[in-house]
Amino acid sequence: MLCELPHDQYRVFSGVSPLPPASHGRFKAHTALVHADAATPDVAELIDEMAQRTDSGYVFGGLASSRAKTVQFALSGHGNVNGQGAASGVFSGGLSGVAFARGARLMSRVTQGCRPVSANHEITACEANVVTELDGQPALDVMLADLDVSLDQPHEALDKVRSTLVGLSSLEDQLNDGPAARRTGQFGAEVVVRHLIGLDPARKGIAIAEVPKVGMTLAFCERNAEAARADLIRVCAEIREELEPEEVTREVASALSAPEAESAPHAARRIAGAIYVSCSGRGGPHFGAPSAELQIVRRALGDVPLVGFFAGGEIARHHLYGYTGVLTVFTAVD
């Protein structure tokens, strides 16, 4: 997808030409499309630091996913990164991407792919990546009760545990997202999903693929295609509602309500194009057919320019997500 932007409204960055902090330089990044290498140490912390270099504190993108070696391309108009002379612009490791100034209008939403199967619990004790207490009770006992399994029947218990993940959120993220994000039976964008990676019977703990903190909220969850489809439709509907004006002429209202409006672009929506980043674990069979996920987006937004990629982890806000989709829409200037 080719995007026509004024030259002062974007900047290509990479490991050899990093984005300066928000308080430095003439270019003020409002947000950024970020590509990252999953093999980079502390990649989640780098994403958080990158978000802090923007005015909005929000970045979007994903981890490169490939069956072979992953590389990143960061090229300016003349084929090199500004200030780097003959740098090739092809990199391994770290982060790269494009930062956008405030004048490049866009909006971005996270859509979840997992459904909670338990109530929310407060982490009251943890050591490194092992949660030892939930709500003051042994974490392993709480999990077994929530999943309705027992270690007396190990095969049944292990099958259930292997299909279970955890959704984590901090109080700060819950407050930032507001009550509208916390819908009954679904996760909001404040929740990041992580794998269960082990059990610790000696400490009655559960090991997760994250280093949690006391006071965070944890809920057990599972992948669910119906919940993922419903949440994607919700996200698209929110974007449409935000873009469509509150008051329109009778002619525009008729055009938007017509059956063919599902796939027909209209000036009232002001969508210039969209980028959709989806977890590689959501593609194909998870939505029932090849390209089914993108067809949902297309029907909701209309026949607008749409590009994207499957990622090994999705980037939105200042978080690294899993099993999610990140939809970003560029809007036309009024």
C-alpha positions as CSV (number, residue, x, y, z in Angstrom):
1,M,0.0,0.0,0.0
2,L,1.4,3.4,-1.0
3,C,0.6,6.2,1.4
4,E,1.0,9.8,0.3
5,L,2.2,11.8,3.3
6,P,4.0,15.2,3.6
7,H,7.7,14.6,4.1
8,D,7.6,16.3,7.5
9,Q,4.9,13.9,8.8
10,Y,6.9,10.7,9.0
11,R,10.4,9.4,9.7
12,V,11.9,6.0,9.0
13,F,13.9,4.6,11.9
14,S,16.0,1.5,12.7
15,G,18.7,0.3,15.0
16,V,21.3,2.4,13.2
17,S,19.0,5.4,12.9
18,P,16.9,5.4,16.1
19,L,13.9,7.5,16.8
20,P,14.9,10.4,19.1
21,P,13.0,10.9,22.4
22,A,9.8,12.9,22.2
23,S,11.4,15.9,23.8
24,H,14.3,16.1,21.4
25,G,14.6,17.2,17.8
26,R,12.4,19.0,15.4
27,F,10.4,15.9,14.4
28,K,7.7,15.1,17.0
29,A,6.6,11.5,16.8
30,H,2.9,11.0,17.7
31,T,2.8,7.2,17.0
32,A,4.7,4.6,15.1
33,L,4.4,1.5,13.1
34,V,7.0,-0.9,14.7
35,H,8.5,-4.1,13.4
36,A,10.6,-6.2,15.8
37,D,12.7,-9.3,15.9
38,A,11.3,-11.8,18.5
39,A,14.9,-13.0,19.1
40,T,15.9,-9.6,20.4
41,P,16.6,-9.7,24.2
42,D,14.1,-7.8,26.3
43,V,12.0,-7.0,23.2
44,A,8.9,-6.2,25.3
45,E,10.9,-3.6,27.3
46,L,12.2,-2.1,24.0
47,I,8.6,-1.7,22.7
48,D,7.6,0.1,25.9
49,E,10.6,2.4,25.6
50,M,9.7,3.1,22.0
51,A,6.2,4.0,23.0
52,Q,7.7,6.5,25.4
53,R,9.4,8.3,22.5
54,T,6.0,9.2,21.1
55,D,3.6,11.9,22.2
56,S,0.7,9.5,22.4
57,G,2.5,6.6,24.1
58,Y,0.9,4.4,21.5
59,V,2.7,2.3,18.9
60,F,1.4,-0.5,16.7
61,G,2.9,-3.4,14.6
62,G,4.2,-6.9,15.2
63,L,7.1,-9.3,15.6
64,A,8.5,-10.7,12.4
65,S,7.3,-14.2,11.8
66,S,9.1,-16.6,9.4
67,R,10.0,-20.2,8.9
68,A,13.5,-19.1,8.2
69,K,15.6,-16.1,9.1
70,T,13.7,-12.9,9.8
71,V,15.0,-9.5,8.5
72,Q,13.6,-6.0,8.5
73,F,13.7,-3.4,5.8
74,A,14.0,0.3,6.7
75,L,14.4,2.4,3.6
76,S,14.0,6.1,2.9
77,G,12.9,7.4,-0.5
78,H,16.4,7.1,-2.0
79,G,17.1,3.6,-0.6
80,N,19.1,4.4,2.4
81,V,18.4,5.5,6.0
82,N,18.8,9.2,6.4
83,G,22.2,10.1,7.9
84,Q,23.6,6.6,7.4
85,G,25.2,7.1,4.0
86,A,25.3,3.8,2.1
87,A,23.6,1.8,4.8
88,S,21.7,-1.0,3.1
89,G,18.5,-0.7,5.2
90,V,18.2,-4.4,5.8
91,F,18.6,-5.4,9.4
92,S,18.5,-8.3,11.8
93,G,17.4,-7.9,15.4
94,G,16.0,-4.9,17.3
95,L,13.2,-2.6,16.1
96,S,12.6,-0.7,12.9
97,G,9.6,1.1,11.3
98,V,8.0,4.4,10.5
99,A,7.1,7.1,13.0
100,F,4.2,9.4,12.2
101,A,3.7,13.0,13.3
102,R,0.3,14.3,14.6
103,G,-0.7,15.4,11.1
104,A,-0.8,11.8,9.8
105,R,-4.3,11.1,11.1
106,L,-4.9,7.5,12.2
107,M,-6.7,5.4,14.8
108,S,-5.9,2.0,16.1
109,R,-7.7,-0.8,18.0
110,V,-6.8,-4.1,19.6
111,T,-9.1,-7.1,19.1
112,Q,-8.7,-10.1,21.4
113,G,-8.7,-13.8,20.4
114,C,-9.2,-15.4,23.8
115,R,-12.1,-15.7,26.2
116,P,-11.9,-15.8,30.0
117,V,-13.0,-19.0,31.7
118,S,-12.6,-17.7,35.2
119,A,-13.2,-14.7,37.4
120,N,-10.5,-12.1,37.8
121,H,-8.0,-12.8,40.6
122,E,-5.5,-10.5,42.2
123,I,-1.9,-11.7,42.3
124,T,-1.0,-11.5,46.0
125,A,2.4,-13.3,45.8
126,C,4.9,-14.2,43.1
127,E,8.5,-15.0,42.6
128,A,10.1,-14.3,39.2
129,N,7.7,-15.8,36.7
130,V,5.9,-18.1,39.2
131,V,2.6,-16.9,40.7
132,T,2.3,-18.5,44.1
133,E,-0.8,-16.8,45.5
134,L,-4.1,-15.6,43.9
135,D,-6.5,-13.7,46.2
136,G,-4.4,-14.9,49.2
137,Q,-4.9,-18.6,48.2
138,P,-2.4,-21.0,46.7
139,A,-2.4,-20.2,43.0
140,L,-2.3,-23.8,41.9
141,D,-5.4,-24.6,44.0
142,V,-7.2,-21.6,42.5
143,M,-6.4,-22.7,39.0
144,L,-7.5,-26.3,39.5
145,A,-10.8,-25.1,41.0
146,D,-11.4,-22.7,38.2
147,L,-10.7,-25.3,35.6
148,D,-12.7,-28.0,37.5
149,V,-9.9,-30.5,37.4
150,S,-7.9,-32.5,39.9
151,L,-4.3,-33.7,40.0
152,D,-5.8,-37.1,41.1
153,Q,-6.7,-37.4,37.4
154,P,-3.4,-36.2,35.9
155,H,-4.2,-36.9,32.2
156,E,-7.5,-35.0,32.2
157,A,-5.9,-32.2,34.2
158,L,-2.9,-31.9,31.9
159,D,-5.1,-31.8,28.8
160,K,-7.1,-28.9,30.3
161,V,-4.0,-27.0,31.5
162,R,-2.3,-27.3,28.1
163,S,-5.2,-25.5,26.4
164,T,-5.4,-22.8,29.1
165,L,-3.6,-19.4,29.0
166,V,-3.6,-16.5,31.4
167,G,-4.8,-12.9,30.8
168,L,-2.8,-10.3,32.8
169,S,-3.6,-6.6,33.4
170,S,-2.3,-3.9,35.7
171,L,-4.4,-1.4,37.6
172,E,-2.9,1.4,35.5
173,D,-3.9,-0.3,32.3
174,Q,-7.4,-0.9,33.6
175,L,-7.8,2.8,34.5
176,N,-6.4,4.0,31.2
177,D,-8.8,1.8,29.2
178,G,-11.8,2.8,31.3
179,P,-14.9,0.7,32.1
180,A,-16.1,0.5,28.5
181,A,-13.2,-1.9,27.6
182,R,-14.1,-4.4,30.3
183,R,-17.0,-6.2,28.7
184,T,-18.7,-9.2,30.3
185,G,-17.3,-12.4,28.9
186,Q,-14.6,-10.8,26.8
187,F,-11.2,-9.2,27.4
188,G,-10.5,-5.6,26.8
189,A,-7.3,-4.1,25.3
190,E,-5.9,-3.7,28.8
191,V,-5.3,-7.5,29.0
192,V,-2.2,-9.3,27.6
193,V,-2.4,-13.0,27.1
194,R,0.5,-15.3,28.1
195,H,1.1,-19.0,28.1
196,L,1.2,-21.3,31.2
197,I,4.6,-22.9,31.0
198,G,4.7,-25.1,34.1
199,L,3.3,-26.1,37.5
200,D,5.1,-25.9,40.8
201,P,3.4,-28.3,43.2
202,A,6.0,-27.7,45.9
203,R,5.1,-24.0,46.2
204,K,1.5,-24.5,44.9
205,G,2.4,-22.1,42.1
206,I,1.9,-21.7,38.4
207,A,4.7,-20.6,36.0
208,I,3.7,-18.2,33.2
209,A,5.6,-16.7,30.2
210,E,5.8,-13.3,31.9
211,V,7.3,-11.7,35.0
212,P,4.2,-10.5,36.9
213,K,3.9,-8.1,39.8
214,V,1.9,-8.2,43.0
215,G,-1.3,-6.4,42.5
216,M,-1.8,-7.3,38.9
217,T,-5.1,-9.0,37.8
218,L,-5.0,-12.5,36.4
219,A,-7.8,-14.5,34.7
220,F,-7.5,-17.9,33.1
221,C,-8.6,-18.0,29.5
222,E,-8.7,-20.1,26.3
223,R,-8.6,-19.4,22.6
224,N,-12.1,-19.1,21.1
225,A,-12.9,-18.5,17.4
226,E,-16.4,-17.2,18.1
227,A,-15.2,-14.7,20.7
228,A,-12.4,-13.6,18.3
229,R,-14.9,-13.1,15.5
230,A,-17.3,-11.1,17.6
231,D,-14.5,-8.9,19.0
232,L,-13.1,-8.2,15.6
233,I,-16.6,-7.1,14.4
234,R,-17.0,-4.9,17.5
235,V,-13.6,-3.2,16.8
236,C,-14.5,-2.5,13.2
237,A,-18.0,-1.2,14.2
238,E,-16.4,1.2,16.8
239,I,-14.1,2.6,14.1
240,R,-17.0,3.1,11.6
241,E,-19.1,4.8,14.3
242,E,-16.2,7.1,15.2
243,L,-15.5,8.1,11.6
244,E,-19.1,8.6,10.4
245,P,-20.4,12.0,11.2
246,E,-23.2,12.4,13.7
247,E,-25.3,14.4,11.2
248,V,-25.5,13.5,7.5
249,T,-27.7,14.5,4.6
250,R,-30.5,12.2,3.5
251,E,-28.5,11.2,0.4
252,V,-25.5,10.1,2.5
253,A,-27.6,8.3,5.0
254,S,-29.3,6.3,2.3
255,A,-25.9,5.4,0.7
256,L,-24.5,4.2,4.1
257,S,-27.6,2.2,4.9
258,A,-27.8,0.4,1.5
259,P,-26.9,-3.3,1.4
260,E,-23.9,-2.7,-0.9
261,A,-22.5,-0.2,1.6
262,E,-20.9,-3.1,3.4
263,S,-18.2,-3.3,0.7
264,A,-18.5,0.2,-0.9
265,P,-16.2,3.0,0.3
266,H,-18.0,6.3,1.0
267,A,-16.6,9.8,1.6
268,A,-18.4,10.0,4.9
269,R,-16.2,7.3,6.4
270,R,-13.0,9.2,5.4
271,I,-10.9,6.0,5.4
272,A,-7.7,6.4,3.3
273,G,-6.4,2.9,4.0
274,A,-5.8,0.4,6.8
275,I,-3.1,-1.9,8.2
276,Y,-4.1,-5.1,10.0
277,V,-1.6,-7.2,12.0
278,S,-2.8,-10.6,13.1
279,C,-1.3,-13.3,15.3
280,S,-0.1,-16.3,13.2
281,G,-2.1,-18.4,15.6
282,R,-5.4,-16.8,14.3
283,G,-5.0,-17.4,10.6
284,G,-6.8,-19.9,8.4
285,P,-8.7,-22.6,10.2
286,H,-9.2,-20.5,13.4
287,F,-11.6,-18.3,11.5
288,G,-13.0,-21.1,9.3
289,A,-11.4,-20.4,5.9
290,P,-8.4,-18.7,4.3
291,S,-8.6,-14.9,4.4
292,A,-11.9,-15.1,6.5
293,E,-10.4,-12.7,9.0
294,L,-9.6,-10.0,6.4
295,Q,-13.0,-10.5,4.8
296,I,-14.6,-9.5,8.1
297,V,-12.5,-6.3,8.1
298,R,-13.3,-5.6,4.5
299,R,-17.0,-6.0,4.9
300,A,-16.9,-3.7,7.9
301,L,-14.7,-0.9,6.6
302,G,-15.6,-1.1,2.9
303,D,-13.5,-1.7,-0.2
304,V,-10.5,0.5,1.1
305,P,-6.8,-0.2,0.6
306,L,-5.9,-2.8,3.2
307,V,-2.6,-4.5,3.9
308,G,-1.1,-6.4,6.8
309,F,0.9,-9.4,7.9
310,F,0.8,-12.3,10.3
311,A,3.0,-11.8,13.4
312,G,4.7,-13.8,16.1
313,G,3.4,-11.3,18.6
314,E,1.3,-8.1,18.1
315,I,2.4,-4.6,19.2
316,A,-0.2,-2.1,20.4
317,R,-0.1,0.7,23.0
318,H,3.1,-0.1,24.8
319,H,2.5,-3.8,25.1
320,L,3.4,-7.0,23.3
321,Y,0.3,-9.0,22.8
322,G,-0.5,-12.6,21.8
323,Y,-3.5,-14.1,19.8
324,T,-4.8,-10.6,19.0
325,G,-5.3,-8.5,15.9
326,V,-4.3,-4.8,15.7
327,L,-6.3,-2.8,13.2
328,T,-5.0,0.7,12.3
329,V,-7.0,3.0,10.0
330,F,-5.5,6.1,8.3
331,T,-8.1,8.8,7.8
332,A,-8.4,11.4,5.1
333,V,-8.0,15.0,6.0
334,D,-11.3,16.8,6.2
